[in-house]
């Protein structure tokens, strides 16, 4: 009797062990899949933020370039520059760095979404306005 009961106990113990092993395997695989899923989600969020930041940078640069063009048009028409330029896309600030004779050096700063871009332009105003340099500056 003892031998038969002992064998039943061993068989039941074997089934219980296999149950624990199966449960542990399912839990480990679940945790690994959860970690992979979270990692992929975080990477996707990071990529989205980078993309949005790039778009904001590009929009700020486009705004600033448009303001430079507006400033050049004003310089051509009035031989003067305003410290604030307002266009449909937004508002920029303008600083006259120097004005010697017909040569103007000015810096335009445009901000969009917390990103600011600056362009320094050197222009000569004669019968027309000609740009000798226009560089994005930090």
C-alpha positions in Angstrom: 0.0 0.0 0.0 2.7 2.4 1.0 4.4 1.8 -2.3 1.3 2.5 -4.4 0.4 5.7 -2.4 4.0 6.9 -2.7 3.9 6.4 -6.5 0.6 8.4 -6.7 2.2 11.2 -4.6 5.1 11.3 -7.0 2.9 11.4 -10.0 0.8 14.2 -8.5 4.0 16.0 -7.5 5.2 15.7 -11.1 2.0 17.3 -12.4 2.2 20.1 -9.9 5.9 20.7 -10.9 4.9 20.8 -14.6 2.1 23.2 -13.7 4.5 25.6 -11.9 6.9 25.4 -14.8 4.2 26.2 -17.3 2.9 29.1 -15.2 6.4 30.4 -14.6 7.2 30.2 -18.4 3.9 32.1 -19.2 4.8 34.8 -16.7 8.4 35.2 -17.9 7.3 35.3 -21.6 4.6 37.8 -20.6 7.0 40.1 -18.8 9.5 39.9 -21.7 6.7 40.8 -24.2 5.6 43.7 -21.9 9.1 45.0 -21.7 9.5 44.8 -25.5 6.1 46.5 -26.0 7.0 49.4 -23.6 10.4 49.8 -25.3 8.8 50.1 -28.8 6.3 52.5 -27.4 8.9 54.7 -25.8 11.0 54.7 -29.1 7.9 55.7 -31.1 7.2 58.6 -28.7 10.8 59.7 -28.8 10.7 59.6 -32.7 7.5 61.6 -32.6 9.0 64.3 -30.4 12.0 64.6 -32.6 9.9 64.9 -35.7 7.7 67.6 -34.0 10.9 69.5 -32.9 12.2 69.3 -36.5 9.0 70.8 -37.8 9.0 73.6 -35.3 12.7 74.4 -36.2 11.8 74.4 -39.9 8.8 76.6 -39.3 10.8 79.1 -37.2 13.4 79.3 -39.9 10.8 79.8 -42.6 9.2 82.6 -40.5 12.6 84.3 -40.0 13.4 84.1 -43.7 10.0 85.6 -44.6 10.7 88.5 -42.1 14.1 89.1 -43.7 12.4 89.3 -47.2 9.9 91.8 -45.7 12.7 93.8 -44.1 14.6 94.0 -47.5 11.4 95.2 -49.2 10.9 97.9 -46.6 14.5 98.9 -46.9 14.1 99.2 -50.7 10.9 101.2 -50.4 11.6 103.5 -47.4 15.4 103.2 -46.7 14.4 102.4 -43.1 13.9 99.3 -40.9 11.4 98.6 -38.2 12.4 96.8 -35.0 9.3 94.6 -35.2 8.1 92.8 -38.4 4.6 91.4 -38.4 3.6 89.1 -41.3 0.7 86.7 -41.6 3.0 83.8 -40.4 4.0 85.6 -37.2 6.1 88.3 -35.7 9.9 88.8 -35.7 12.3 91.2 -34.1 14.9 93.1 -36.0 18.1 94.6 -34.7 20.1 97.0 -36.9 23.7 96.0 -36.3 25.2 98.8 -38.4 24.2 101.3 -41.1 27.2 102.9 -42.7 26.3 104.8 -45.9 24.3 102.6 -48.1 25.4 99.4 -46.3 23.0 97.9 -43.8 23.7 95.0 -41.5 20.7 93.7 -39.5 19.7 90.6 -37.6 16.2 89.2 -37.7 15.0 86.7 -35.0 11.8 84.7 -35.4 10.3 82.3 -32.8 7.9 79.5 -33.4 6.9 76.8 -30.8 9.8 77.9 -28.5 12.4 77.6 -31.3 14.2 80.8 -32.2 16.1 81.3 -35.4 18.3 84.3 -36.2 19.5 85.4 -39.6 22.1 88.2 -40.0 21.9 90.0 -43.4 24.2 92.5 -45.1 22.5 94.5 -47.8 23.5 97.5 -49.9 20.9 100.0 -50.9 21.5 101.7 -54.2 19.0 102.1 -57.0 18.0 98.6 -55.9 18.8 96.6 -52.7 21.4 93.8 -53.2 22.1 91.3 -50.5 25.8 90.6 -50.0 25.4 88.0 -47.3 22.6 86.3 -45.3 23.6 83.8 -42.7 21.8 81.9 -40.0 23.5 82.6 -36.7 23.3 80.8 -33.3 
